[in-house]
């Protein structure tokens, strides 16, 4: 079933992130955009807990501007 958050550009970005984090193989991804974003955030936090040094080495574009 094709998911659609109502905005083609946002939907494409969500699908790319979900595929990169391999969230689609663990069961159905919630259709609600906020649930999908929360699931992505949870996965990032999980990965950050496993390898915090990786995330500390990435410069955040939102800082220092």
WOJOLIN-V775030 format. One record per residue. N is the residue number from 1. RES is the residue in one letter. PHI is phi in whole degrees, 0 to 359 (NA if undefined). OMEGA is omega in degrees with one decimal (NA if undefined). Layout:
[[N/RES/PHI/OMEGA] [N/RES/PHI/OMEGA]]
This chain:
[[1/X/NA/-179.2] [2/X/280/177.0] [3/X/268/179.4] [4/X/208/-179.2] [5/X/272/179.0] [6/X/104/179.0] [7/X/227/-172.9] [8/X/301/-178.6] [9/X/293/178.8] [10/X/294/179.2] [11/X/301/179.8] [12/X/298/179.8] [13/X/294/177.7] [14/X/298/-179.7] [15/X/297/178.9] [16/X/296/179.7] [17/X/292/178.9] [18/X/300/179.6] [19/X/293/-179.6] [20/X/297/178.4] [21/X/274/178.4] [22/X/57/180.0] [23/X/281/-176.7] [24/X/288/-176.6] [25/X/279/-176.6] [26/X/271/-178.5] [27/X/126/-177.2] [28/X/291/176.5] [29/X/272/-179.1] [30/X/304/-178.5] [31/X/286/-178.6] [32/X/298/-175.3] [33/X/301/-179.2] [34/X/290/175.1] [35/X/292/178.7] [36/X/295/178.5] [37/X/296/178.6] [38/X/299/178.8] [39/X/296/176.9] [40/X/295/178.7] [41/X/299/178.8] [42/X/298/179.9] [43/X/293/178.0] [44/X/297/177.8] [45/X/298/177.3] [46/X/299/179.9] [47/X/294/177.9] [48/X/296/177.1] [49/X/293/179.6] [50/X/285/-175.2] [51/X/221/-177.0] [52/X/297/-178.9] [53/X/295/177.9] [54/X/295/-177.3] [55/X/286/177.6] [56/X/288/-177.8] [57/X/277/-179.8] [58/X/271/178.4] [59/X/284/178.3] [60/X/278/-179.5] [61/X/295/-178.1] [62/X/276/-178.5] [63/X/260/173.9] [64/X/80/178.5] [65/X/248/NA]]
